[in-house]
Structures are given as structure tokens and as C-alpha cells.
Amino acid sequence: MSMGAYDEDEHERRERKNSSVDASFDDERSSYHGTVEYDSGTSAEDLLEQFEEIKSQ
């Protein structure tokens, strides 16, 4: 059999595998409590300048 080729049994095995659904995982969403802070102190120009410095190193 050549590389990548498979017989009819393999085709049927893959079809069975692809047609089954695994629902054993927990479908509930997790609740997270806390805060998120954003630091917007740096301007876009400063960030681009820093990026260019990093690229040139």
C-alpha cells in the first residue's frame, strides 16, 4: 500500500469515528469574579517607536 492510502476497513473506521459525538465534557460556563484594568498611558506613536527599536535589534 502506498503512503497515505488506506483500505475500505480504514475508511469505515474513520467514518464511524467522525460520526460519533463526544458529549462527556462539562457544558456549563465557568463564572469568574475579579477586575480588569487597562493601562492606556502609552500613546500609539510611543508603541510604534518601541516596536521599531525592537525590530532593529
All heavy atoms as TSV, in Angstrom:
chain	resi	resn	atom	element	x	y	z
A	1	MET	N	N	0.849	-1.166	0.000
A	1	MET	CA	C	0.000	0.000	0.000
A	1	MET	C	C	0.902	1.239	0.000
A	1	MET	O	O	1.880	1.303	0.716
A	1	MET	CB	C	-0.890	-0.031	1.246
A	1	MET	CG	C	-2.101	0.813	1.100
A	1	MET	SD	S	-3.186	0.832	2.542
A	1	MET	CE	C	-3.558	-0.849	2.822
A	2	SER	N	N	0.566	2.198	-0.786
A	2	SER	CA	C	1.394	3.398	-0.868
A	2	SER	C	C	1.127	4.325	0.311
A	2	SER	O	O	0.156	4.177	1.036
A	2	SER	CB	C	1.122	4.126	-2.183
A	2	SER	OG	O	-0.204	4.626	-2.179
A	3	MET	N	N	2.014	5.283	0.468
A	3	MET	CA	C	1.896	6.237	1.570
A	3	MET	C	C	0.589	7.023	1.454
A	3	MET	O	O	0.289	7.575	0.404
A	3	MET	CB	C	3.090	7.197	1.517
A	3	MET	CG	C	3.139	8.137	2.653
A	3	MET	SD	S	4.130	7.396	3.903
A	3	MET	CE	C	4.754	8.818	4.714
A	4	GLY	N	N	-0.188	7.085	2.520
A	4	GLY	CA	C	-1.430	7.845	2.518
A	4	GLY	C	C	-2.635	7.058	2.030
A	4	GLY	O	O	-3.757	7.536	2.126
A	5	ALA	N	N	-2.431	5.881	1.506
A	5	ALA	CA	C	-3.556	5.082	1.021
A	5	ALA	C	C	-4.083	4.216	2.166
A	5	ALA	O	O	-3.338	3.808	3.046
A	5	ALA	CB	C	-3.107	4.194	-0.134
A	6	TYR	N	N	-5.378	3.958	2.160
A	6	TYR	CA	C	-5.942	3.073	3.159
A	6	TYR	C	C	-7.076	2.279	2.532
A	6	TYR	O	O	-7.676	2.679	1.541
A	6	TYR	CB	C	-6.411	3.821	4.396
A	6	TYR	CG	C	-7.387	4.953	4.138
A	6	TYR	CD1	C	-8.758	4.720	4.132
A	6	TYR	CD2	C	-6.931	6.237	3.899
A	6	TYR	CE1	C	-9.645	5.753	3.900
A	6	TYR	CE2	C	-7.810	7.274	3.661
A	6	TYR	CZ	C	-9.156	7.022	3.664
A	6	TYR	OH	O	-10.035	8.037	3.427
A	7	ASP	N	N	-7.358	1.123	3.118
A	7	ASP	CA	C	-8.360	0.233	2.543
A	7	ASP	C	C	-9.768	0.590	3.028
A	7	ASP	O	O	-9.973	1.537	3.769
A	7	ASP	CB	C	-8.013	-1.219	2.863
A	7	ASP	CG	C	-7.960	-1.488	4.359
A	7	ASP	OD1	O	-8.260	-0.570	5.139
A	7	ASP	OD2	O	-7.616	-2.617	4.738
A	8	GLU	N	N	-10.732	-0.178	2.597
A	8	GLU	CA	C	-12.134	0.087	2.921
A	8	GLU	C	C	-12.413	-0.009	4.422
A	8	GLU	O	O	-13.197	0.762	4.959
A	8	GLU	CB	C	-13.044	-0.884	2.166
A	8	GLU	CG	C	-14.498	-0.628	2.418
A	8	GLU	CD	C	-15.279	-0.471	1.142
A	8	GLU	OE1	O	-14.686	-0.447	0.068
A	8	GLU	OE2	O	-16.492	-0.372	1.264
A	9	ASP	N	N	-11.742	-0.946	5.109
A	9	ASP	CA	C	-11.926	-1.065	6.562
A	9	ASP	C	C	-11.485	0.216	7.269
A	9	ASP	O	O	-12.145	0.696	8.199
A	9	ASP	CB	C	-11.141	-2.253	7.117
A	9	ASP	CG	C	-11.722	-3.577	6.672
A	9	ASP	OD1	O	-12.938	-3.626	6.357
A	9	ASP	OD2	O	-10.963	-4.571	6.633
A	10	GLU	N	N	-10.368	0.761	6.824
A	10	GLU	CA	C	-9.884	2.004	7.414
A	10	GLU	C	C	-10.856	3.141	7.134
A	10	GLU	O	O	-11.137	3.972	7.983
A	10	GLU	CB	C	-8.492	2.351	6.869
A	10	GLU	CG	C	-7.937	3.662	7.365
A	10	GLU	CD	C	-7.620	3.697	8.852
A	10	GLU	OE1	O	-7.640	2.648	9.515
A	10	GLU	OE2	O	-7.356	4.798	9.355
A	11	HIS	N	N	-11.407	3.180	5.937
A	11	HIS	CA	C	-12.381	4.215	5.584
A	11	HIS	C	C	-13.610	4.121	6.489
A	11	HIS	O	O	-14.083	5.136	7.011
A	11	HIS	CB	C	-12.788	4.062	4.120
A	11	HIS	CG	C	-13.829	5.028	3.685
A	11	HIS	ND1	N	-13.563	6.361	3.482
A	11	HIS	CD2	C	-15.157	4.871	3.443
A	11	HIS	CE1	C	-14.673	6.975	3.124
A	11	HIS	NE2	N	-15.655	6.092	3.085
A	12	GLU	N	N	-14.107	2.917	6.706
A	12	GLU	CA	C	-15.276	2.729	7.573
A	12	GLU	C	C	-14.951	3.098	9.019
A	12	GLU	O	O	-15.776	3.695	9.705
A	12	GLU	CB	C	-15.769	1.292	7.478
A	12	GLU	CG	C	-16.412	0.979	6.145
A	12	GLU	CD	C	-16.801	-0.479	6.008
A	12	GLU	OE1	O	-16.686	-1.227	7.003
A	12	GLU	OE2	O	-17.221	-0.851	4.899
A	13	ARG	N	N	-13.743	2.763	9.483
A	13	ARG	CA	C	-13.340	3.105	10.847
A	13	ARG	C	C	-13.319	4.623	11.024
A	13	ARG	O	O	-13.823	5.151	12.011
A	13	ARG	CB	C	-11.960	2.527	11.150
A	13	ARG	CG	C	-11.511	2.764	12.588
A	13	ARG	CD	C	-10.056	2.446	12.803
A	13	ARG	NE	N	-9.176	3.389	12.136
A	13	ARG	CZ	C	-8.878	4.616	12.608
A	13	ARG	NH1	N	-9.407	5.033	13.732
A	13	ARG	NH2	N	-8.069	5.411	11.958
A	14	ARG	N	N	-12.784	5.322	10.037
A	14	ARG	CA	C	-12.736	6.784	10.126
A	14	ARG	C	C	-14.133	7.390	10.060
A	14	ARG	O	O	-14.417	8.373	10.735
A	14	ARG	CB	C	-11.863	7.353	9.008
A	14	ARG	CG	C	-10.402	7.055	9.213
A	14	ARG	CD	C	-9.560	7.716	8.164
A	14	ARG	NE	N	-8.154	7.352	8.333
A	14	ARG	CZ	C	-7.158	7.977	7.745
A	14	ARG	NH1	N	-7.402	8.983	6.936
A	14	ARG	NH2	N	-5.924	7.596	7.950
A	15	GLU	N	N	-15.011	6.818	9.254
A	15	GLU	CA	C	-16.388	7.312	9.180
A	15	GLU	C	C	-17.100	7.148	10.515
A	15	GLU	O	O	-17.801	8.043	10.970
A	15	GLU	CB	C	-17.167	6.582	8.080
A	15	GLU	CG	C	-16.836	7.032	6.684
A	15	GLU	CD	C	-17.235	8.474	6.433
A	15	GLU	OE1	O	-18.314	8.898	6.873
A	15	GLU	OE2	O	-16.429	9.180	5.794
A	16	ARG	N	N	-16.920	6.010	11.173
A	16	ARG	CA	C	-17.541	5.789	12.489
A	16	ARG	C	C	-16.987	6.779	13.500
A	16	ARG	O	O	-17.721	7.342	14.311
A	16	ARG	CB	C	-17.298	4.356	12.959
A	16	ARG	CG	C	-18.184	3.328	12.307
A	16	ARG	CD	C	-18.106	1.991	13.031
A	16	ARG	NE	N	-16.751	1.502	13.190
A	16	ARG	CZ	C	-16.086	0.749	12.303
A	16	ARG	NH1	N	-16.675	0.395	11.178
A	16	ARG	NH2	N	-14.859	0.344	12.549
A	17	LYS	N	N	-15.673	6.990	13.458
A	17	LYS	CA	C	-15.045	7.903	14.394
A	17	LYS	C	C	-15.553	9.331	14.188
A	17	LYS	O	O	-15.839	10.048	15.140
A	17	LYS	CB	C	-13.527	7.861	14.214
A	17	LYS	CG	C	-12.774	8.755	15.155
A	17	LYS	CD	C	-11.281	8.688	14.897
A	17	LYS	CE	C	-10.554	9.708	15.740
A	17	LYS	NZ	N	-9.169	9.854	15.360
A	18	ASN	N	N	-15.674	9.779	12.954
A	18	ASN	CA	C	-16.116	11.140	12.656
A	18	ASN	C	C	-17.604	11.353	12.888
A	18	ASN	O	O	-18.046	12.480	13.078
A	18	ASN	CB	C	-15.768	11.510	11.212
A	18	ASN	CG	C	-14.280	11.654	11.013
A	18	ASN	OD1	O	-13.545	11.879	11.948
A	18	ASN	ND2	N	-13.840	11.505	9.782
A	19	SER	N	N	-18.372	10.291	12.866
A	19	SER	CA	C	-19.812	10.448	13.043
A	19	SER	C	C	-20.235	10.382	14.512
A	19	SER	O	O	-21.386	10.657	14.832
A	19	SER	CB	C	-20.568	9.390	12.235
A	19	SER	OG	O	-20.281	8.103	12.733
A	20	SER	N	N	-19.327	10.016	15.411
A	20	SER	CA	C	-19.685	9.960	16.826
A	20	SER	C	C	-19.398	11.305	17.488
A	20	SER	O	O	-18.489	12.024	17.101
A	20	SER	CB	C	-18.907	8.849	17.527
A	20	SER	OG	O	-17.535	9.155	17.527
A	21	VAL	N	N	-20.216	11.635	18.478
A	21	VAL	CA	C	-20.080	12.897	19.195
A	21	VAL	C	C	-19.708	12.599	20.639
A	21	VAL	O	O	-20.360	11.799	21.297
A	21	VAL	CB	C	-21.407	13.699	19.145
A	21	VAL	CG1	C	-21.301	14.964	19.966
A	21	VAL	CG2	C	-21.777	13.996	17.714
A	22	ASP	N	N	-18.656	13.266	21.112
A	22	ASP	CA	C	-18.236	13.101	22.497
A	22	ASP	C	C	-18.852	14.225	23.323
A	22	ASP	O	O	-18.438	15.373	23.231
A	22	ASP	CB	C	-16.716	13.144	22.595
A	22	ASP	CG	C	-16.235	12.981	24.024
A	22	ASP	OD1	O	-17.026	12.514	24.865
A	22	ASP	OD2	O	-15.074	13.322	24.293
A	23	ALA	N	N	-19.865	13.885	24.120
A	23	ALA	CA	C	-20.540	14.878	24.958
A	23	ALA	C	C	-20.205	14.660	26.427
A	23	ALA	O	O	-20.966	15.052	27.305
A	23	ALA	CB	C	-22.035	14.796	24.733
A	24	SER	N	N	-19.054	14.077	26.699
A	24	SER	CA	C	-18.697	13.765	28.078
A	24	SER	C	C	-18.103	14.962	28.825
A	24	SER	O	O	-17.878	14.892	30.013
A	24	SER	CB	C	-17.698	12.610	28.109
A	24	SER	OG	O	-16.507	12.990	27.449
A	25	PHE	N	N	-17.855	16.057	28.145
A	25	PHE	CA	C	-17.261	17.207	28.802
A	25	PHE	C	C	-18.344	18.063	29.469
A	25	PHE	O	O	-19.517	17.979	29.142
A	25	PHE	CB	C	-16.452	18.049	27.815
A	25	PHE	CG	C	-17.263	18.544	26.646
A	25	PHE	CD1	C	-17.922	19.749	26.699
A	25	PHE	CD2	C	-17.358	17.782	25.489
A	25	PHE	CE1	C	-18.673	20.197	25.630
A	25	PHE	CE2	C	-18.109	18.229	24.420
A	25	PHE	CZ	C	-18.772	19.437	24.494
A	26	ASP	N	N	-17.930	18.888	30.391
A	26	ASP	CA	C	-18.850	19.755	31.120
A	26	ASP	C	C	-19.245	20.926	30.240
A	26	ASP	O	O	-18.404	21.692	29.775
A	26	ASP	CB	C	-18.177	20.251	32.396
A	26	ASP	CG	C	-19.119	21.007	33.302
A	26	ASP	OD1	O	-20.337	20.971	33.046
A	26	ASP	OD2	O	-18.640	21.625	34.260
A	27	ASP	N	N	-20.532	21.088	29.991
A	27	ASP	CA	C	-21.011	22.099	29.056
A	27	ASP	C	C	-21.388	23.405	29.751
A	27	ASP	O	O	-21.844	24.330	29.113
A	27	ASP	CB	C	-22.207	21.552	28.286
A	27	ASP	CG	C	-22.498	22.355	27.039
A	27	ASP	OD1	O	-21.588	23.062	26.565
A	27	ASP	OD2	O	-23.624	22.283	26.538
A	28	GLU	N	N	-21.204	23.482	31.056
A	28	GLU	CA	C	-21.573	24.693	31.775
A	28	GLU	C	C	-20.452	25.717	31.708
A	28	GLU	O	O	-19.276	25.375	31.719
A	28	GLU	CB	C	-21.883	24.373	33.236
A	28	GLU	CG	C	-23.134	23.530	33.397
A	28	GLU	CD	C	-23.456	23.289	34.851
A	28	GLU	OE1	O	-23.049	24.102	35.709
A	28	GLU	OE2	O	-24.112	22.284	35.140
A	29	ARG	N	N	-20.821	26.978	31.663
A	29	ARG	CA	C	-19.832	28.042	31.636
A	29	ARG	C	C	-19.311	28.297	33.047
A	29	ARG	O	O	-20.053	28.245	34.004
A	29	ARG	CB	C	-20.428	29.325	31.077
A	29	ARG	CG	C	-20.790	29.195	29.629
A	29	ARG	CD	C	-21.284	30.489	29.099
A	29	ARG	NE	N	-21.612	30.331	27.695
A	29	ARG	CZ	C	-21.699	31.318	26.852
A	29	ARG	NH1	N	-21.526	32.550	27.253
A	29	ARG	NH2	N	-21.997	31.104	25.590
A	30	SER	N	N	-18.041	28.608	33.123
A	30	SER	CA	C	-17.435	28.926	34.414
A	30	SER	C	C	-17.708	30.376	34.762
A	30	SER	O	O	-17.742	31.236	33.889
A	30	SER	CB	C	-15.928	28.695	34.368
A	30	SER	OG	O	-15.645	27.363	34.043
A	31	SER	N	N	-17.909	30.637	36.026
A	31	SER	CA	C	-18.098	32.008	36.485
A	31	SER	C	C	-16.776	32.519	37.037
A	31	SER	O	O	-16.132	31.849	37.849
A	31	SER	CB	C	-19.162	32.079	37.576
A	31	SER	OG	O	-20.402	31.670	37.077
A	32	TYR	N	N	-16.386	33.700	36.598
A	32	TYR	CA	C	-15.149	34.314	37.071
A	32	TYR	C	C	-15.489	35.619	37.759
A	32	TYR	O	O	-16.304	36.392	37.283
A	32	TYR	CB	C	-14.193	34.566	35.903
A	32	TYR	CG	C	-13.750	33.296	35.237
A	32	TYR	CD1	C	-14.340	32.856	34.064
A	32	TYR	CD2	C	-12.737	32.530	35.790
A	32	TYR	CE1	C	-13.935	31.685	33.454
A	32	TYR	CE2	C	-12.325	31.353	35.194
A	32	TYR	CZ	C	-12.927	30.938	34.022
A	32	TYR	OH	O	-12.521	29.787	33.435
A	33	HIS	N	N	-14.834	35.854	38.873
A	33	HIS	CA	C	-15.052	37.074	39.628
A	33	HIS	C	C	-13.718	37.783	39.775
A	33	HIS	O	O	-12.705	37.166	40.061
A	33	HIS	CB	C	-15.639	36.767	41.016
A	33	HIS	CG	C	-16.924	36.011	40.950
A	33	HIS	ND1	N	-18.119	36.612	40.653
A	33	HIS	CD2	C	-17.197	34.699	41.105
A	33	HIS	CE1	C	-19.074	35.705	40.643
A	33	HIS	NE2	N	-18.542	34.529	40.928
A	34	GLY	N	N	-13.714	39.082	39.558
A	34	GLY	CA	C	-12.486	39.844	39.678
A	34	GLY	C	C	-12.610	41.145	38.908
A	34	GLY	O	O	-13.696	41.546	38.488
A	35	THR	N	N	-11.475	41.770	38.707
A	35	THR	CA	C	-11.470	43.035	37.990
A	35	THR	C	C	-10.450	42.990	36.869
A	35	THR	O	O	-9.501	42.207	36.905
A	35	THR	CB	C	-11.116	44.204	38.923
A	35	THR	OG1	O	-9.814	43.966	39.471
A	35	THR	CG2	C	-12.124	44.342	40.051
A	36	VAL	N	N	-10.659	43.862	35.901
A	36	VAL	CA	C	-9.734	44.008	34.786
A	36	VAL	C	C	-9.358	45.469	34.699
A	36	VAL	O	O	-10.221	46.342	34.762
A	36	VAL	CB	C	-10.381	43.550	33.459
A	36	VAL	CG1	C	-9.440	43.786	32.293
A	36	VAL	CG2	C	-10.789	42.097	33.539
A	37	GLU	N	N	-8.069	45.722	34.578
A	37	GLU	CA	C	-7.597	47.096	34.455
A	37	GLU	C	C	-6.840	47.251	33.147
A	37	GLU	O	O	-6.084	46.370	32.757
A	37	GLU	CB	C	-6.677	47.455	35.621
A	37	GLU	CG	C	-7.373	47.447	36.958
A	37	GLU	CD	C	-6.435	47.793	38.103
A	37	GLU	OE1	O	-5.356	48.360	37.828
A	37	GLU	OE2	O	-6.782	47.475	39.240
A	38	TYR	N	N	-7.051	48.382	32.487
A	38	TYR	CA	C	-6.355	48.686	31.251
A	38	TYR	C	C	-5.469	49.899	31.476
A	38	TYR	O	O	-5.923	50.910	32.001
A	38	TYR	CB	C	-7.351	48.994	30.122
A	38	TYR	CG	C	-8.213	47.805	29.763
A	38	TYR	CD1	C	-9.464	47.634	30.339
A	38	TYR	CD2	C	-7.761	46.858	28.865
A	38	TYR	CE1	C	-10.250	46.547	30.015
A	38	TYR	CE2	C	-8.545	45.766	28.537
A	38	TYR	CZ	C	-9.789	45.618	29.111
A	38	TYR	OH	O	-10.564	44.547	28.787
A	39	ASP	N	N	-4.216	49.774	31.070
A	39	ASP	CA	C	-3.298	50.897	31.181
A	39	ASP	C	C	-3.169	51.517	29.802
A	39	ASP	O	O	-2.556	50.961	28.901
A	39	ASP	CB	C	-1.933	50.424	31.679
A	39	ASP	CG	C	-0.945	51.560	31.824
A	39	ASP	OD1	O	-1.384	52.733	31.827
A	39	ASP	OD2	O	0.249	51.278	31.938
A	40	SER	N	N	-3.781	52.656	29.622
A	40	SER	CA	C	-3.740	53.311	28.317
A	40	SER	C	C	-2.807	54.517	28.349
A	40	SER	O	O	-2.999	55.480	27.622
A	40	SER	CB	C	-5.145	53.740	27.904
A	40	SER	OG	O	-5.666	54.652	28.852
A	41	GLY	N	N	-1.778	54.455	29.185
A	41	GLY	CA	C	-0.878	55.581	29.348
A	41	GLY	C	C	0.079	55.793	28.193
A	41	GLY	O	O	0.583	56.887	27.987
A	42	THR	N	N	0.348	54.779	27.390
A	42	THR	CA	C	1.299	54.890	26.298
A	42	THR	C	C	0.564	55.241	25.011
A	42	THR	O	O	-0.450	54.646	24.684
A	42	THR	CB	C	2.062	53.575	26.116
A	42	THR	OG1	O	2.587	53.168	27.378
A	42	THR	CG2	C	3.195	53.716	25.140
A	43	SER	N	N	1.112	56.211	24.279
A	43	SER	CA	C	0.469	56.611	23.025
A	43	SER	C	C	0.835	55.637	21.915
A	43	SER	O	O	1.784	54.865	22.013
A	43	SER	CB	C	0.914	58.020	22.633
A	43	SER	OG	O	2.266	58.006	22.253
A	44	ALA	N	N	0.086	55.670	20.840
A	44	ALA	CA	C	0.338	54.798	19.703
A	44	ALA	C	C	1.704	55.089	19.088
A	44	ALA	O	O	2.419	54.164	18.681
A	44	ALA	CB	C	-0.767	54.964	18.663
A	45	GLU	N	N	2.090	56.360	19.047
A	45	GLU	CA	C	3.397	56.711	18.488
A	45	GLU	C	C	4.533	56.114	19.318
A	45	GLU	O	O	5.513	55.602	18.781
A	45	GLU	CB	C	3.571	58.233	18.385
A	45	GLU	CG	C	2.686	58.897	17.351
A	45	GLU	CD	C	1.304	59.224	17.907
A	45	GLU	OE1	O	1.154	59.356	19.144
A	45	GLU	OE2	O	0.368	59.318	17.094
A	46	ASP	N	N	4.397	56.176	20.652
A	46	ASP	CA	C	5.415	55.601	21.530
A	46	ASP	C	C	5.525	54.090	21.332
A	46	ASP	O	O	6.620	53.528	21.309
A	46	ASP	CB	C	5.105	55.907	22.992
A	46	ASP	CG	C	5.256	57.375	23.337
A	46	ASP	OD1	O	5.953	58.094	22.593
A	46	ASP	OD2	O	4.661	57.796	24.349
A	47	LEU	N	N	4.383	53.436	21.180
A	47	LEU	CA	C	4.395	51.994	20.975
A	47	LEU	C	C	5.029	51.634	19.640
A	47	LEU	O	O	5.799	50.670	19.539
A	47	LEU	CB	C	2.975	51.436	21.059
A	47	LEU	CG	C	2.326	51.477	22.441
A	47	LEU	CD1	C	0.867	51.069	22.362
A	47	LEU	CD2	C	3.079	50.590	23.413
A	48	LEU	N	N	4.730	52.400	18.580
A	48	LEU	CA	C	5.334	52.143	17.275
A	48	LEU	C	C	6.839	52.386	17.309
A	48	LEU	O	O	7.621	51.629	16.719
A	48	LEU	CB	C	4.683	53.009	16.198
A	48	LEU	CG	C	3.274	52.587	15.789
A	48	LEU	CD1	C	2.648	53.643	14.882
A	48	LEU	CD2	C	3.303	51.234	15.106
A	49	GLU	N	N	7.260	53.399	18.018
A	49	GLU	CA	C	8.690	53.687	18.158
A	49	GLU	C	C	9.391	52.541	18.889
A	49	GLU	O	O	10.462	52.091	18.484
A	49	GLU	CB	C	8.881	54.996	18.913
A	49	GLU	CG	C	10.314	55.435	19.025
A	49	GLU	CD	C	10.425	56.767	19.757
A	49	GLU	OE1	O	9.612	57.677	19.496
A	49	GLU	OE2	O	11.344	56.874	20.602
A	50	GLN	N	N	8.764	52.051	19.951
A	50	GLN	CA	C	9.339	50.934	20.690
A	50	GLN	C	C	9.396	49.686	19.817
A	50	GLN	O	O	10.383	48.942	19.834
A	50	GLN	CB	C	8.510	50.657	21.952
A	50	GLN	CG	C	9.048	49.554	22.822
A	50	GLN	CD	C	8.173	49.303	24.039
A	50	GLN	OE1	O	7.077	49.854	24.167
A	50	GLN	NE2	N	8.652	48.480	24.938
A	51	PHE	N	N	8.377	49.447	19.025
A	51	PHE	CA	C	8.347	48.309	18.111
A	51	PHE	C	C	9.472	48.389	17.098
A	51	PHE	O	O	10.156	47.401	16.826
A	51	PHE	CB	C	6.981	48.240	17.415
A	51	PHE	CG	C	6.886	47.148	16.391
A	51	PHE	CD1	C	6.899	45.826	16.759
A	51	PHE	CD2	C	6.781	47.474	15.039
A	51	PHE	CE1	C	6.810	44.831	15.809
A	51	PHE	CE2	C	6.700	46.486	14.092
A	51	PHE	CZ	C	6.721	45.151	14.478
A	52	GLU	N	N	9.685	49.558	16.521
A	52	GLU	CA	C	10.759	49.751	15.547
A	52	GLU	C	C	12.128	49.517	16.197
A	52	GLU	O	O	13.014	48.930	15.568
A	52	GLU	CB	C	10.691	51.150	14.937
A	52	GLU	CG	C	9.498	51.365	14.028
A	52	GLU	CD	C	9.475	50.424	12.836
A	52	GLU	OE1	O	10.555	50.057	12.336
A	52	GLU	OE2	O	8.369	50.052	12.391
A	53	GLU	N	N	12.307	49.945	17.442
A	53	GLU	CA	C	13.558	49.703	18.155
A	53	GLU	C	C	13.793	48.220	18.348
A	53	GLU	O	O	14.914	47.724	18.172
A	53	GLU	CB	C	13.550	50.405	19.501
A	53	GLU	CG	C	13.675	51.906	19.436
A	53	GLU	CD	C	13.568	52.566	20.806
A	53	GLU	OE1	O	13.646	51.861	21.835
A	53	GLU	OE2	O	13.381	53.806	20.850
A	54	ILE	N	N	12.752	47.502	18.723
A	54	ILE	CA	C	12.863	46.049	18.930
A	54	ILE	C	C	13.202	45.350	17.614
A	54	ILE	O	O	14.037	44.448	17.566
A	54	ILE	CB	C	11.569	45.490	19.550
A	54	ILE	CG1	C	11.403	46.017	20.968
A	54	ILE	CG2	C	11.572	43.973	19.532
A	54	ILE	CD1	C	10.052	45.714	21.588
A	55	LYS	N	N	12.543	45.759	16.528
A	55	LYS	CA	C	12.808	45.140	15.221
A	55	LYS	C	C	14.235	45.371	14.752
A	55	LYS	O	O	14.833	44.509	14.117
A	55	LYS	CB	C	11.857	45.702	14.165
A	55	LYS	CG	C	10.517	45.031	14.127
A	55	LYS	CD	C	9.588	45.473	13.038
A	55	LYS	CE	C	10.167	46.211	11.888
A	55	LYS	NZ	N	9.177	46.625	10.887
A	56	SER	N	N	14.818	46.530	15.065
A	56	SER	CA	C	16.145	46.858	14.570
A	56	SER	C	C	17.261	46.170	15.360
A	56	SER	O	O	18.406	46.171	14.937
A	56	SER	CB	C	16.363	48.368	14.582
A	56	SER	OG	O	16.369	48.859	15.917
A	57	GLN	N	N	16.955	45.579	16.485
A	57	GLN	CA	C	17.989	44.929	17.322
A	57	GLN	C	C	18.335	43.576	16.823
A	57	GLN	O	O	17.848	42.832	16.221
A	57	GLN	CB	C	17.518	44.834	18.772
A	57	GLN	CG	C	17.427	46.178	19.408
A	57	GLN	CD	C	16.903	46.089	20.854
A	57	GLN	OE1	O	16.596	45.021	21.369
A	57	GLN	NE2	N	16.800	47.229	21.485
